[in-house]
Amino acid sequence: MRLTRTYIDAPLSIGATVTLPEAASAHLLRVLRLGVGDACVLFNGDGCDYDARLVSVAKKSAQAEVLRQREIDRESPLRIILGQGLARGEKMDLVLQKATELGVAAVAPLITERTEVKLDAERAGKRLAHWQGVLASACEQSGRARLPSLAEPQALAAWAAALPQDTIKLALDPEGECTLAALALPANAEVALAVGPEGGLSERDRATLRAAGFRGLRLGPRILRTETAGLAAIAALQALYGDCG
């Protein structure tokens, strides 16, 4: 039977007893009906899974003893950095969830000229915490033992300028000069992929990206929504040059 994996934001080591988060405890106890002595799997993003067993349960909490550590390697040889224009509500959650399942290494929420989502410092902090939970949940489901890194929301120009010089830089553009098949990426490449928000990338955004070394990448004859475009590109890049390349 496949055991549910539970993310723990804490150090894990063999022999340690850890208190599980309330939400994780509720899922294991009330949904899966586990009890003292039952097995579970914990991970904290360090690249390992930790086999454990429940040693104490209460109404809203549980403790588990770590029994064994196993190295897990489900990361893609293609390091994809997703620069996603901030999208509204559930669209952003969907992009983060599926991009994690598809194997991206890092995510940067971007503020572009046409971004409609407005975040002050307090709201940005709350959204970051929420998005971190989305990434962790996607890793639980997909079997990844490393969480993608998540940057704070930032201006498109600042993100583009800070990328390493040898990163391959692509911006999704229905009129872009590049196609996926013609990229011919080298093994173990690092790729930065810029995706606009609901209104797409403006001409000024495109100029900013071109000045930072980005090339326009077109996926086909149809214009895709922001929550579709990046995921389609990631899946295609993984199939051609990453997991299946």
C-alpha positions in Angstrom: 0.0 0.0 0.0 1.3 3.5 -0.9 1.8 5.5 2.2 0.8 9.2 2.4 3.8 11.5 2.5 3.6 14.4 5.0 5.7 17.5 4.8 7.3 18.7 8.1 9.0 22.1 8.3 11.6 20.9 10.8 14.8 18.8 11.0 14.3 15.0 10.8 16.7 12.3 12.0 16.5 8.6 12.7 15.3 8.0 16.3 13.8 11.5 16.7 10.2 11.9 17.8 8.4 14.8 16.0 5.1 16.5 16.5 3.1 16.6 13.3 1.4 19.8 12.1 -2.3 20.0 13.0 -3.5 19.7 9.4 -1.3 16.7 8.8 -2.4 15.1 12.0 -6.1 15.6 11.1 -5.5 14.0 7.7 -3.7 10.9 9.1 -6.0 10.4 12.0 -9.5 11.4 10.7 -9.2 10.8 7.0 -6.9 7.8 6.8 -7.9 6.4 10.2 -4.4 5.8 11.4 -3.6 5.0 15.0 -0.6 4.3 17.3 1.8 2.0 15.6 0.7 2.7 12.1 3.3 3.7 9.5 3.7 7.0 7.7 6.3 8.8 5.6 7.7 12.2 6.5 9.9 14.6 4.4 11.2 18.1 5.0 12.7 19.1 1.6 16.2 17.9 2.2 16.1 15.2 -0.5 15.1 12.3 1.7 12.0 10.4 2.8 11.8 9.3 6.4 9.9 6.2 7.3 8.1 6.7 10.6 5.4 5.3 12.9 2.8 7.1 15.0 3.7 6.8 18.7 1.1 9.2 20.2 -2.3 10.5 19.0 -4.7 13.0 20.5 -7.8 14.7 19.2 -6.0 17.3 17.1 -2.3 16.2 17.2 0.0 13.3 16.7 3.6 12.4 17.2 5.7 10.1 15.0 9.1 8.4 15.6 11.5 8.5 12.7 12.7 4.9 11.9 14.6 5.1 8.6 16.0 7.6 6.1 15.9 7.1 2.3 17.5 9.3 -0.3 15.0 10.2 -3.1 15.9 11.5 -6.5 13.0 12.6 -8.5 14.4 15.9 -9.7 14.8 16.7 -13.4 18.2 17.2 -15.0 16.7 20.3 -16.6 16.6 23.1 -14.1 13.6 25.2 -14.9 13.1 28.6 -13.2 9.5 29.8 -13.7 8.9 33.5 -13.7 5.1 33.7 -13.5 3.3 36.9 -13.9 1.0 37.3 -10.8 -2.4 35.8 -11.6 -5.6 36.1 -9.6 -6.6 33.7 -6.9 -6.9 30.1 -7.8 -5.1 30.5 -11.1 -1.8 31.2 -9.3 -2.4 28.2 -7.0 -3.0 26.0 -10.0 0.2 27.2 -11.8 2.3 26.6 -8.7 0.8 23.2 -8.0 1.2 21.8 -11.5 4.5 23.4 -12.1 5.8 21.6 -9.0 4.4 18.3 -10.1 6.1 18.9 -13.5 9.5 19.4 -11.8 10.3 23.1 -11.8 13.3 24.0 -9.6 12.3 27.5 -8.7 9.3 29.9 -9.0 9.4 33.7 -9.0 6.0 35.5 -8.9 6.4 38.6 -11.1 4.9 42.1 -11.2 4.6 43.2 -14.8 3.0 46.2 -16.5 -0.3 44.5 -16.8 -0.4 42.7 -13.4 -3.8 43.3 -11.8 -3.0 41.7 -8.4 -1.9 44.3 -5.9 0.0 43.1 -2.8 1.2 45.3 0.1 3.8 43.9 2.5 1.2 42.2 4.7 -0.7 40.6 1.9 2.5 39.5 0.2 3.7 37.7 3.3 0.4 35.9 3.6 0.4 34.9 0.0 3.9 33.6 0.2 3.0 31.4 3.2 0.0 30.1 1.3 2.0 29.5 -1.8 4.6 27.6 0.2 1.9 25.3 1.4 0.8 24.7 -2.2 4.3 23.7 -3.1 4.6 21.4 -0.1 1.3 19.7 -0.9 2.3 19.2 -4.5 5.5 17.6 -3.4 3.6 15.3 -1.0 1.5 14.1 -3.9 4.1 13.9 -6.6 6.8 12.2 -4.6 9.4 15.0 -4.8 11.6 15.3 -1.7 12.9 18.8 -2.6 10.6 21.8 -2.7 11.0 24.3 -5.5 12.5 27.5 -4.2 10.0 30.3 -4.0 11.0 34.0 -4.3 9.1 37.0 -3.0 7.0 38.8 -5.6 9.2 41.2 -7.5 9.3 43.4 -10.6 9.9 41.7 -13.9 13.0 43.9 -14.6 14.7 43.0 -11.3 14.1 39.3 -11.7 15.4 39.3 -15.3 18.5 41.3 -14.4 19.5 39.0 -11.5 19.5 35.8 -13.5 22.9 34.2 -14.1 24.5 35.1 -17.4 24.7 31.5 -18.6 21.0 30.8 -17.9 19.0 30.1 -21.1 16.3 32.8 -21.1 12.9 32.3 -22.8 9.7 34.4 -22.7 6.5 32.9 -23.9 5.3 35.0 -26.8 2.8 33.9 -29.5 5.0 35.8 -32.0 8.3 34.6 -30.6 11.2 33.7 -32.9 12.0 30.4 -31.2 10.2 27.0 -31.2 10.7 24.2 -28.7 12.1 21.8 -31.3 14.7 24.3 -32.5 16.1 25.1 -29.1 18.5 22.1 -28.9 19.2 22.6 -25.2 22.4 21.1 -23.8 22.3 18.4 -21.1 21.6 19.7 -17.5 20.8 23.2 -18.8 19.2 25.9 -16.6 16.2 27.6 -18.3 14.4 30.7 -17.1 10.8 30.8 -18.5 8.9 34.1 -18.3 5.1 34.0 -18.5 2.9 37.0 -18.5 -0.2 37.5 -16.3 -3.9 37.5 -17.6 -3.3 40.4 -19.9 0.0 39.0 -21.2 3.3 40.7 -21.5 3.2 44.3 -22.7 5.6 45.6 -25.4 7.5 47.3 -22.6 7.8 44.0 -20.8 9.0 42.3 -23.9 11.6 45.1 -24.4 12.8 44.6 -20.8 13.2 40.9 -21.3 15.0 41.3 -24.7 17.5 43.7 -23.0 18.1 41.0 -20.4 18.9 38.4 -23.0 15.5 36.7 -23.3 14.3 35.2 -26.6 10.6 34.9 -27.5 9.3 31.3 -27.4 6.1 30.4 -29.3 4.3 27.2 -28.6 1.9 27.1 -31.5 -0.7 28.9 -33.5 -3.1 29.3 -30.5 -3.0 31.9 -27.7 -3.0 30.2 -24.3 -4.2 31.6 -21.0 -1.6 32.4 -18.3 -2.6 29.3 -16.3 -2.1 27.1 -19.4 0.8 28.6 -21.2 3.6 28.1 -18.6 2.5 24.6 -17.8 2.3 23.6 -21.4 5.8 24.9 -22.0 7.2 23.2 -18.9 5.7 19.9 -19.9 7.1 20.2 -23.4 10.6 21.2 -22.2 10.6 18.2 -19.8 9.6 15.8 -22.5 12.2 17.1 -25.0 15.1 18.0 -22.8 14.4 17.0 -19.2 12.8 13.9 -17.6 12.1 12.2 -20.9 14.9 13.8 -22.9 
